[in-house]
Amino acid sequence: MEENKEEFNNKTQDQKVEQQKEAVKQDAKGLFKSFSTFLKELLDFRNDTDRESTIELIKADIPFKGATAWILICSIFIASIGLNANSIPVVIGAMLISPLMGPILGMGMSIAVNDIDTLRKSLVNFVVMVVLSVITAWLFFWLFPLKEESSELLARTKPDIRDVLIAFFGGMALIIARTKKGTIASVIFGVAIATALMPPLCTVGFGLAIGKYDYAIGAMYLFIINTIFIGLATFLVLKLLRFPMIRYANSAKRKLTARIASILALVVMIPALYTFWVTLNESKAYGDFESFIANEVDANENLYLRKPIYDYNNRTLKLFFDGEISEATASDLHNEILKYESISDFKLTVRGNKARGIDQVSKAYDRSIEQINRLEKENSQLLDEIEDLKIQIAGLETSLREANKVIPVKVLPYASIAKDAKIRFPDLERLGYGEVLQSNFLKVDTVKVIFPRWKFKVSDSLNAIRVRSLQEWITKEMKTDTLHIE
């Protein structure tokens, strides 16, 4: 009987454990479902899409003639001026008014919905847009007398993987904003600035105008990157949103289109990846070069570096010093550069200059003279301040004497009184006198006060007698009505 009861209890406990496990599983499923629902509501934008309006808006921006062409020409001129002047705000302003994005979105959309007519129209307008932009930029830089290679121009000649990412995510943001009910204008403006379609075309014109075709090729490559990845982002988003296809394409054709788009994107990315790798290595090497100069050269007080020549392409580093450089010092520098991995294989050349030692002494002398002149100037300023203070002190002393002209009249009787007080009151050790301002908060009076100090302490009654006696005598001697004793 007891065994059956124990077995029953065990089964009951097992059932409770199973029920608890099941409850935990249900709670976990509920939590996961709630989290999934939250993410879906947060990230899903398919229900906020206006397909018909999106297609109409993109198609409306494709044609490139009349006012649109003139807007492009003006924006290219503005961008070229901004790049020439190295003015980022001017370039940004030109990008905001540029109509370059229309044909690119048209190409991405037409491939996504299999609209051959729109694709053909987009390609034609795209080619016209590029040719017109390059010719406009070429004319400006060919005619304009200032042809400096500004940093803003050179920045467009070596694109890398970062430009690919900017174009792709910028294009994605743009097409999502376009498909939303009520287009988000701020996103469109932001993408126009971020993807920077105009500056590369202006740089192409600049490269052609000055005969540096490598600049033109690099800038055109950047423009192609922007174009392809904005179009690719448009294609992917519209496919994700399941925009209806205008013409039916069978499965094989759709796969071929997707395959071509993927291959094209990869082909364009390969040079960008290589450029990024080269840029990364250059950045590391230059960082090591700066660290080497700071830690091994500038930190040495005995070395005076006049000029370093850093050449990444030829992997050489030349250091020119003022004064003689011993073989031991040169050897130390050759050993120290090996600690810096990115420039450890650089050919280091260390050169000193004996004649420069005199120059160094001359420079030190000049610095000392400058320091002495500065100290003399500061000393002169301090002397002037001292003279001013002396004048102020003299003025204060004069004012004090004027204010105290009546003091001798009072001081002399008091001096005599003090001597007599010592005779009359032998136990008086010290006697002070002063005039104190006293107020009852209605008026202020000047009160004469005597400050006696006795040699011996006596009882309160005896002390009161001698204080009163002193007060009466001094009041009579000083001929005053009121006299206080503290």
JOSULUR-V408665 format. One record per backbone hydrogen bond with DSSP energy under -1.0 kcal/mol. CO is the residue of the C=O (numbers start at 1). NH is the residue of the N-H. If there is no record, write none. Layout:
co=CO nh=NH
co=CO nh=NH
This chain:
co=1 nh=5
co=2 nh=6
co=3 nh=7
co=4 nh=8
co=5 nh=9
co=6 nh=10
co=7 nh=11
co=8 nh=12
co=9 nh=13
co=10 nh=14
co=11 nh=15
co=12 nh=16
co=13 nh=17
co=14 nh=18
co=15 nh=19
co=16 nh=20
co=17 nh=21
co=18 nh=22
co=19 nh=23
co=20 nh=24
co=21 nh=25
co=22 nh=26
co=23 nh=27
co=24 nh=28
co=25 nh=29
co=26 nh=30
co=27 nh=31
co=28 nh=32
co=29 nh=33
co=30 nh=34
co=31 nh=35
co=32 nh=36
co=33 nh=37
co=34 nh=38
co=35 nh=39
co=36 nh=40
co=37 nh=41
co=38 nh=42
co=39 nh=43
co=40 nh=44
co=46 nh=49
co=48 nh=181
co=50 nh=54
co=51 nh=55
co=52 nh=56
co=53 nh=57
co=54 nh=58
co=55 nh=59
co=56 nh=60
co=57 nh=61
co=59 nh=62
co=65 nh=68
co=66 nh=70
co=67 nh=71
co=68 nh=72
co=69 nh=73
co=70 nh=74
co=71 nh=75
co=72 nh=76
co=73 nh=77
co=74 nh=78
co=75 nh=79
co=76 nh=80
co=77 nh=81
co=78 nh=82
co=79 nh=83
co=80 nh=84
co=81 nh=85
co=82 nh=87
co=87 nh=91
co=88 nh=92
co=89 nh=93
co=90 nh=94
co=91 nh=95
co=92 nh=96
co=93 nh=97
co=101 nh=105
co=102 nh=106
co=103 nh=107
co=104 nh=108
co=105 nh=109
co=106 nh=110
co=107 nh=111
co=108 nh=112
co=109 nh=113
co=110 nh=115
co=113 nh=246
co=115 nh=119
co=116 nh=120
co=117 nh=121
co=118 nh=122
co=119 nh=123
co=120 nh=124
co=121 nh=125
co=122 nh=126
co=123 nh=127
co=124 nh=128
co=125 nh=129
co=126 nh=130
co=127 nh=131
co=128 nh=132
co=129 nh=133
co=130 nh=134
co=131 nh=135
co=132 nh=136
co=133 nh=137
co=134 nh=138
co=135 nh=139
co=136 nh=140
co=137 nh=141
co=138 nh=142
co=139 nh=143
co=140 nh=144
co=148 nh=150
co=150 nh=154
co=151 nh=155
co=153 nh=156
co=154 nh=157
co=160 nh=163
co=160 nh=164
co=161 nh=165
co=162 nh=166
co=163 nh=167
co=164 nh=168
co=165 nh=169
co=166 nh=170
co=167 nh=171
co=168 nh=172
co=169 nh=173
co=170 nh=174
co=171 nh=175
co=172 nh=176
co=173 nh=177
co=174 nh=178
co=175 nh=179
co=176 nh=180
co=179 nh=50
co=183 nh=185
co=184 nh=188
co=185 nh=189
co=186 nh=190
co=187 nh=191
co=188 nh=192
co=189 nh=193
co=190 nh=194
co=191 nh=195
co=198 nh=202
co=199 nh=203
co=200 nh=204
co=201 nh=205
co=202 nh=206
co=203 nh=207
co=204 nh=208
co=205 nh=209
co=206 nh=210
co=207 nh=212
co=212 nh=216
co=213 nh=217
co=214 nh=218
co=215 nh=219
co=216 nh=220
co=217 nh=221
co=218 nh=222
co=219 nh=223
co=220 nh=224
co=221 nh=225
co=222 nh=226
co=223 nh=227
co=224 nh=228
co=225 nh=229
co=226 nh=230
co=227 nh=231
co=228 nh=232
co=229 nh=233
co=230 nh=234
co=231 nh=235
co=232 nh=236
co=233 nh=237
co=234 nh=238
co=235 nh=239
co=236 nh=240
co=237 nh=241
co=238 nh=243
co=250 nh=254
co=251 nh=255
co=252 nh=256
co=253 nh=257
co=254 nh=258
co=255 nh=259
co=256 nh=260
co=257 nh=261
co=258 nh=262
co=259 nh=263
co=260 nh=264
co=261 nh=265
co=262 nh=266
co=263 nh=267
co=264 nh=268
co=265 nh=269
co=266 nh=270
co=269 nh=273
co=270 nh=274
co=271 nh=275
co=272 nh=161
co=272 nh=276
co=273 nh=277
co=274 nh=278
co=275 nh=279
co=276 nh=280
co=277 nh=281
co=278 nh=282
co=279 nh=283
co=280 nh=284
co=281 nh=285
co=282 nh=286
co=283 nh=287
co=284 nh=288
co=285 nh=289
co=286 nh=290
co=287 nh=291
co=288 nh=292
co=289 nh=293
co=290 nh=294
co=291 nh=295
co=292 nh=296
co=293 nh=297
co=293 nh=298
co=297 nh=300
co=300 nh=303
co=304 nh=322
co=307 nh=320
co=309 nh=318
co=311 nh=316
co=315 nh=347
co=316 nh=311
co=317 nh=349
co=318 nh=309
co=319 nh=351
co=320 nh=306
co=320 nh=307
co=323 nh=353
co=326 nh=330
co=327 nh=331
co=328 nh=332
co=329 nh=333
co=330 nh=334
co=331 nh=335
co=332 nh=336
co=333 nh=337
co=336 nh=339
co=337 nh=340
co=340 nh=343
co=343 nh=346
co=347 nh=317
co=349 nh=319
co=351 nh=321
co=353 nh=323
co=354 nh=357
co=355 nh=359
co=356 nh=360
co=357 nh=361
co=358 nh=362
co=359 nh=363
co=360 nh=364
co=361 nh=365
co=362 nh=366
co=363 nh=367
co=364 nh=368
co=365 nh=369
co=366 nh=370
co=367 nh=371
co=368 nh=372
co=369 nh=373
co=370 nh=374
co=371 nh=375
co=372 nh=376
co=373 nh=377
co=374 nh=378
co=375 nh=379
co=376 nh=380
co=377 nh=381
co=378 nh=382
co=379 nh=383
co=380 nh=384
co=381 nh=385
co=382 nh=386
co=383 nh=387
co=384 nh=388
co=385 nh=389
co=386 nh=390
co=387 nh=391
co=388 nh=392
co=389 nh=393
co=390 nh=394
co=391 nh=395
co=392 nh=396
co=393 nh=397
co=394 nh=398
co=395 nh=399
co=396 nh=400
co=397 nh=401
co=398 nh=402
co=399 nh=403
co=400 nh=404
co=404 nh=407
co=407 nh=411
co=408 nh=412
co=410 nh=414
co=411 nh=415
co=412 nh=416
co=413 nh=417
co=414 nh=418
co=415 nh=419
co=416 nh=420
co=417 nh=421
co=418 nh=422
co=419 nh=423
co=420 nh=424
co=421 nh=425
co=425 nh=428
co=427 nh=455
co=430 nh=453
co=432 nh=451
co=434 nh=449
co=436 nh=447
co=438 nh=445
co=443 nh=440
co=445 nh=438
co=447 nh=436
co=448 nh=484
co=449 nh=434
co=450 nh=486
co=451 nh=432
co=453 nh=429
co=453 nh=430
co=459 nh=463
co=460 nh=464
co=461 nh=465
co=462 nh=466
co=463 nh=467
co=464 nh=468
co=465 nh=469
co=466 nh=470
co=467 nh=471
co=468 nh=472
co=469 nh=473
co=470 nh=474
co=471 nh=475
co=472 nh=476
co=473 nh=477
co=474 nh=478
co=475 nh=480
co=484 nh=450
